[in-house]
Amino acid sequence: MSREMWALVVVGAVLALATLVGAVLLAVRVVRTRRLLGTLGVGGKVAFYGALIYTICPVDLLPDPIYLDDMGVLAGALIYLTRLAHRRRAAGRSLPGQPGRTGVPPGPGQSRQIVS
């Protein structure tokens, strides 16, 4: 093979590796949002599991060496889950792992009020 052909093969391999790494990073971020699923409702669960199933499923819009469609689905699910979490936070309801209005003990320097 000529030098130009080797250069194209190397560039293609680097691009394929970069898209694979991007897809894996997005999948990890989506999986980390799993702890919020109980509070985000049915739409959050459908977006979460739908994105993971699409990413794992061997039937894609584009062949598997090209992960752009998987990355798009994962990014879309992550954006949707983030918006749901922001709406919930704006409504005044706490998310798991964050201090909320009820059910969470006060932090240092806060007083505990006893309601009778």
DAVENUR-V374453 format. One record per helix or strand of 2 or more residues. SS is the DSSP state (h for helix, s for strand). FROM is the first residue (numbers start at 0). TO is the last residue. If there is no record, write none. Layout:
ss=SS from=FROM to=TO
ss=SS from=FROM to=TO
This chain:
ss=h from=2 to=55
ss=h from=67 to=89
